[in-house]
Amino acid sequence: MYHYIIGMIVKTAKDYIVVDHQGIGYLVYVCNPFLFKKGQEQKVFLYQHVKEDDIKLFGFHSEEEKDLFLKLILVKGIGCKTAIGMLATGTVDDIIGAIETSNITYLKKIPGIGPKAAQQIILDLQGKLTMLNTSALFINPAFDEAAEVLEALGYKKAEVDKALGKIKDDNLDTNGYVKKALSVLVQL
C-alpha cells in the first residue's frame, strides 16, 4: 500500500495526472488535476484501489482529503469514482459540514449523489468525521477545556464536537464556549 509519492508532474488531463518518480510515470486519478502544477515536483497522497480485474491509484493534495475519501468509500453505494467526484465539487470542510449538519440539499447537488445516497452518507458518517478536522475544532486551550467540561457533563464527544464546530470562530474564554455550546446542544 502506498501513502504518498513525491515526483515531477509531467501531465495533467481531465481526471488524472502523471507523476514521474525516478523514471517511472504513475497515472494517478485526482479530483482537481489542474491544481497540480505541471513541471513541478509535488507530494501526492495516494490510495491504491485493487479489484480482481483492475488496479488504480487515486491521489490527493492533503492527508485530510485522503482520509475523507477513505471514509466516503466505506459508505454503501459510494465507490471511488463518486467519492473523488465529491471531493472535486467541495472542500473537505464543506463536505464534513454538510454531513455533520445533515444538509441533504448540499449533498444532492454533487453529481452521482441522489436523496438516498445523501441519506446513507449522513447515516454512516455523521459524528465520525470530526477527527479529520481537528485543526479547525481545537484551536486554543479554552476551546479544549470547554470540550472536556461538556463531556464531563455527560454529552457524547460527537455532540460536543458538532456544537463546538458551530461556534469555533468565536473568540471566547472557557466559560463562554461552554455557555454557547450548551445553547446549541439544547437545540440538537
C-alpha positions in Angstrom: 0.0 0.0 0.0 1.3 3.5 -0.9 0.9 6.5 1.4 2.3 9.2 -0.9 4.7 9.8 -3.8 7.0 12.8 -4.4 7.7 13.4 -8.1 7.5 15.6 -11.1 4.0 16.3 -12.5 4.5 15.6 -16.2 1.0 15.6 -17.4 -2.5 16.8 -16.3 -5.6 15.6 -18.0 -9.4 15.8 -17.3 -9.4 13.4 -14.4 -5.8 12.3 -13.8 -2.2 13.4 -13.5 1.0 11.6 -14.4 3.7 11.7 -11.7 7.3 10.9 -12.8 9.2 9.3 -9.9 12.7 8.1 -10.7 11.8 7.5 -14.3 8.5 5.7 -13.8 5.3 7.5 -14.7 2.4 6.9 -12.3 -1.1 7.6 -13.6 -3.0 9.0 -10.6 -6.7 9.8 -10.7 -7.4 13.1 -8.8 -10.4 15.3 -8.2 -8.9 18.5 -9.5 -5.9 17.7 -11.7 -5.3 21.3 -12.7 -4.4 22.3 -9.1 -1.2 20.2 -9.6 1.4 22.3 -11.4 2.9 20.7 -14.5 6.7 20.7 -14.4 6.9 21.0 -10.6 7.9 18.4 -8.1 4.9 17.8 -5.7 3.9 15.4 -2.9 0.7 13.5 -3.8 -1.0 11.4 -1.1 -2.1 8.1 -2.6 -4.8 5.4 -2.3 -4.3 2.2 -4.3 -7.7 0.6 -5.2 -7.4 -3.1 -6.2 -10.2 -5.1 -7.9 -9.9 -8.5 -9.4 -9.5 -7.0 -12.9 -8.2 -3.5 -12.2 -5.7 -1.5 -10.1 -5.9 2.3 -9.9 -4.1 5.0 -7.9 -6.1 7.9 -6.5 -4.3 11.0 -5.5 -4.9 13.8 -3.1 -3.5 17.2 -2.2 -3.6 16.6 1.6 -4.0 13.8 4.1 -7.3 15.2 5.2 -8.6 14.9 1.6 -7.4 11.3 1.5 -8.9 10.5 4.9 -12.3 11.8 3.9 -12.1 9.8 0.6 -11.4 6.6 2.6 -14.4 7.3 4.9 -16.7 8.0 1.9 -15.8 4.8 0.1 -16.9 2.8 3.1 -20.5 4.1 2.7 -22.8 1.6 0.9 -23.3 2.6 -2.7 -20.4 5.1 -2.8 -17.4 4.0 -4.9 -14.1 5.6 -5.7 -15.4 7.4 -8.7 -18.3 9.0 -6.8 -16.1 9.8 -3.8 -13.4 11.5 -5.9 -16.3 13.4 -7.6 -17.5 14.6 -4.2 -14.0 16.0 -3.4 -14.0 17.8 -6.8 -17.1 19.7 -6.0 -16.4 20.9 -2.5 -13.7 21.4 0.2 -13.1 18.9 2.9 -14.6 21.3 5.4 -17.7 21.9 3.3 -18.4 18.2 2.9 -17.8 17.4 6.5 -20.0 20.4 7.5 -22.8 19.1 5.2 -22.6 15.6 6.7 -22.5 16.8 10.3 -25.4 19.2 9.9 -27.5 16.7 7.8 -27.5 19.1 4.8 -29.1 16.7 2.2 -29.6 19.6 -0.2 -25.9 20.3 -0.4 -25.0 16.6 -0.9 -27.7 16.1 -3.6 -26.0 18.9 -5.7 -23.0 16.6 -6.1 -23.1 14.6 -9.3 -23.9 11.0 -8.7 -25.5 11.7 -5.2 -29.2 11.3 -5.0 -31.5 11.6 -2.0 -31.0 8.0 -0.9 -27.2 8.2 -1.3 -27.1 11.5 0.6 -29.1 10.0 3.5 -26.9 6.9 3.5 -23.7 9.1 3.7 -25.2 11.1 6.7 -26.4 7.9 8.4 -23.0 6.2 8.1 -20.6 9.1 8.7 -22.3 11.7 10.9 -20.3 12.1 14.1 -17.4 10.1 12.7 -15.6 12.8 10.7 -14.7 15.3 13.4 -11.4 13.7 13.9 -10.5 14.6 10.3 -10.9 18.2 11.1 -9.2 18.5 14.5 -7.1 21.5 13.5 -10.3 23.5 13.0 -12.0 22.3 16.1 -9.2 22.6 18.7 -7.7 26.0 18.1 -7.0 27.2 21.6 -6.8 25.8 25.2 -10.1 27.4 26.2 -11.8 25.5 23.4 -10.2 22.3 24.5 -11.2 22.9 28.1 -14.8 23.6 27.1 -14.9 20.3 25.2 -13.7 18.5 28.4 -16.3 20.3 30.6 -19.1 19.4 28.2 -18.1 15.7 28.0 -17.8 15.7 31.9 -21.5 16.9 31.9 -22.4 13.7 30.1 -22.6 14.9 26.4 -21.2 12.5 23.8 -18.0 13.5 22.0 -19.8 13.7 18.7 -22.4 16.0 20.1 -19.8 18.2 21.7 -17.7 18.4 18.5 -20.8 19.3 16.5 -21.9 22.0 18.9 -18.4 23.5 19.2 -17.9 23.3 15.5 -20.8 25.7 15.1 -19.1 28.3 17.4 -15.4 27.6 16.6 -14.8 31.1 15.1 -15.9 32.9 18.2 -13.1 34.1 20.4 -14.3 33.3 24.0 -13.0 32.0 27.2 -13.7 28.5 28.5 -17.0 29.6 30.2 -18.1 31.5 27.1 -17.6 28.4 24.9 -19.4 26.2 27.4 -22.4 28.5 27.7 -22.7 29.0 23.9 -22.2 25.3 23.2 -24.9 24.4 25.8 -27.4 26.6 24.0 -26.5 24.8 20.7 -26.8 21.4 22.3 -30.3 22.2 23.6 -31.4 22.8 20.0 -29.9 19.5 18.7 
